[in-house]
């Protein structure tokens, strides 16, 4: 019941994809937005192309252009590489994706790769449930421009762009302010996903320690550990790049923005610690579950052994009388047969009582 309530609350507060942005996409198959900002305020651009936006900013002598792409092909990104001065290696990484989180400097352009994550809603965790869905977000930050490249079906930057436009004093600090906002947005999603994964962990923990665990719970635990590993691969490698942005002076990062990166680094450290603690707790839960399975197997073996001992008494007596010797005990006695049956029943009852008293049955 609690699990279903948490799922309903998460669905209610889930971020929606922004489809109402005024500049959303007659610009090309991959370009979802291209906007010029001067002193933190959106400026109208003559024409509809990226080069028109760049010319308007360079003509003003200040401001920058924010270009957003979604899963561009090599040709589409190469068309932007020359006017923006993008390095071929960075362009190749942005097209093919599947990169490790990193921040690299190519001449006057900063190239950042971040993994986006999303919690996959499910009613109950199973051995095949997908818990964490990952994507990629690349950002090129250079003099006068920000180029974001998104891979995957989630992680839309439309709401983030609109939130930044509501704070022109932050946008006025330049492209590094956008890079910080993107990093902060991605890391906040890490924290949201780790909080959501905790409900799955608690459900497994309750099942194991309430005595309701089944033979398939080990598979559920392993599945959650695999999903946590995928989440860790997205989160952990980002620590060093963010720390370098927060501590090392970089011409492309405004000194005031550097302090904001320190805050993002702290949030990332919190997410990393939570993932590590969840993984350690899952190890303990798995060990407890395996111990419970071993105890249950031992109890089964004791019961089987006790019943085998009880059955052994009549088997032994019947085996003796089945050897067909001439001089057997009480063969000529009228009450010999019921007497032997009574002895066997009494012995079995005494054994059963003794095993019950010792907890074997």
C-alpha positions, -999 to 999 in steps of 0.1 A, spaced: 0 0 0 28 24 9 46 15 -23 16 23 -44 11 57 -26 47 67 -32 44 57 -69 12 79 -72 30 109 -55 60 106 -78 38 105 -109 20 136 -97 52 156 -92 69 142 -123 84 169 -146 66 173 -178 82 178 -212 79 214 -224 61 216 -257 49 252 -256 82 270 -259 78 298 -285 109 290 -303 103 252 -305 115 237 -336 109 247 -372 147 249 -373 156 214 -385 151 178 -376 177 179 -347 175 215 -336 149 219 -310 158 255 -300 181 283 -310 178 315 -289 201 346 -285 205 362 -251 219 396 -245 223 408 -209 204 378 -198 173 387 -219 160 368 -250 166 388 -281 147 384 -314 168 370 -342 165 378 -379 161 347 -399 156 312 -385 191 297 -387 219 292 -362 242 314 -381 217 342 -380 216 340 -342 254 339 -340 257 370 -362 232 389 -341 251 382 -309 285 390 -324 270 422 -339 259 433 -304 293 425 -290 279 407 -259 256 379 -250 255 344 -263 234 319 -283 220 287 -268 214 260 -294 196 228 -284 199 196 -304 183 162 -299 201 131 -313 217 148 -343 234 128 -370 270 134 -381 260 157 -410 238 179 -389 264 184 -362 292 189 -386 273 218 -401 276 236 -368 311 225 -360 328 250 -384 310 283 -374 313 274 -337 349 261 -338 342 226 -324 369 200 -323 364 170 -345 370 146 -316 343 163 -295 319 163 -324 324 125 -329 318 119 -292 286 140 -294 272 121 -324 279 85 -312 272 91 -275 278 62 -250 306 83 -235 318 84 -199 309 115 -179 338 140 -184 348 176 -190 374 184 -216 389 216 -229 395 220 -267 412 254 -273 385 279 -264 357 254 -262 347 234 -231 331 200 -238 311 184 -210 294 149 -210 268 141 -184 246 110 -180 209 117 -175 188 93 -154 151 86 -150 133 64 -125 111 38 -143 78 35 -125 66 0 -117 40 -15 -93 63 -41 -80 100 -49 -84 105 -82 -103 136 -101 -115 133 -83 -148 121 -49 -138 139 -18 -153 144 6 -125 168 32 -139 168 45 -175 198 65 -186 205 89 -214 233 114 -223 236 151 -224 266 169 -240 273 206 -237 297 227 -258 305 260 -240 325 286 -259 328 323 -264 294 335 -273 275 302 -275 262 271 -257 254 240 -277 236 212 -260 232 177 -275 207 153 -259 205 116 -264 176 96 -250 138 100 -246 141 120 -213 160 149 -198 143 177 -218 159 211 -212 129 231 -221 117 237 -185 153 245 -175 156 271 -202 124 288 -192 135 288 -155 167 305 -165 149 330 -186 130 340 -155 163 348 -139 180 372 -163 206 383 -138 219 346 -138 218 343 -176 238 376 -179 268 358 -164 273 340 -197 274 305 -211 290 291 -179 257 300 -161 239 276 -185 265 249 -179 260 252 -142 222 251 -146 225 219 -167 248 202 -142 226 212 -113 195 199 -131 212 166 -139 225 161 -103 191 170 -89 177 141 -110 203 118 -95 190 127 -60 154 122 -71 162 88 -86 181 76 -55 152 86 -33 128 67 -55 151 36 -55 150 37 -17 113 26 -18 122 -5 -38 150 -13 -14 127 -9 16 101 -32 -1 127 -59 -5 140 -54 30 106 -57 45 98 -88 25 130 -105 37 128 -96 74 91 -101 77 94 -138 69 75 -134 36 105 -138 14 103 -163 -14 129 -182 -35 127 -155 -62 137 -127 -38 174 -133 -45 168 -126 -82 150 -94 -73 179 -83 -51 204 -90 -79 182 -71 -103 182 -40 -80 219 -43 -76 224 -43 -114 202 -12 -117 222 5 -89 254 -3 -107 240 14 -138 231 44 -117 266 45 -101 282 44 -136 263 76 -144 270 94 -111 304 85 -98 326 95 -128 312 130 -127 328 138 -94 363 148 -106 351 169 -136 327 189 -114 354 193 -88 378 207 -114 352 232 -126 346 242 -89 382 247 -79 404 254 -110 402 288 -127 389 284 -162 386 313 -187 352 299 -199 338 297 -164 328 330 -147 345 332 -112 310 338 -96 297 306 -112 326 286 -98 311 288 -63 278 274 -77 297 244 -90 309 237 -55 272 234 -44 265 210 -73 296 189 -62 282 186 -27 249 174 -41 267 149 -63 287 136 -33 254 131 -14 240 110 -43 272 90 -46 271 82 -8 234 72 -10 241 48 -39 271 33 -20 250 29 12 221 13 -8 245 -12 -24 260 -21 10 226 -25 25 215 -48 -4 246 -69 3 234 -73 39 199 -81 28 211 -107 3 233 -123 30 203 -123 54 181 -138 27 206 -166 19 209 -173 57 172 -176 60 171 -200 30 199 -221 46 180 -222 79 148 -232 62 167 -260 44 181 -272 77 147 -273 92 134 -293 63 163 -317 66 156 -322 103 119 -329 96 129 -354 70 154 -371 93 129 -373 121 102 -389 100 128 -413 86 138 -423 121 101 -429 130 95 -450 99 127 -470 106 111 -486 137 82 -505 119 104 -511 90 130 -529 112 104 -550 130 86 -559 98 120 -568 83 127 -592 111 94 -609 108 97 -611 71 127 -634 72 105 -665 74 126 -683 102 108 -713 119 115 -702 155 103 -666 155 92 -648 188 55 -654 196 46 -671 164 22 -694 182 7 -668 204 -29 -657 196 -22 -621 204 13 -620 189 3 -600 158 -16 -572 176 11 -571 203 38 -564 177 17 -537 161 12 -521 195 49 -521 202 56 -505 168 29 -478 173 41 -471 208 77 -467 197 67 -444 168 46 -423 192 75 -420 217 99 -410 189 74 -384 175 69 -369 210 107 -367 215 113 -350 181 84 -325 188 98 -317 222 133 -310 206 118 -288 178 125 -312 150 89 -316 141 
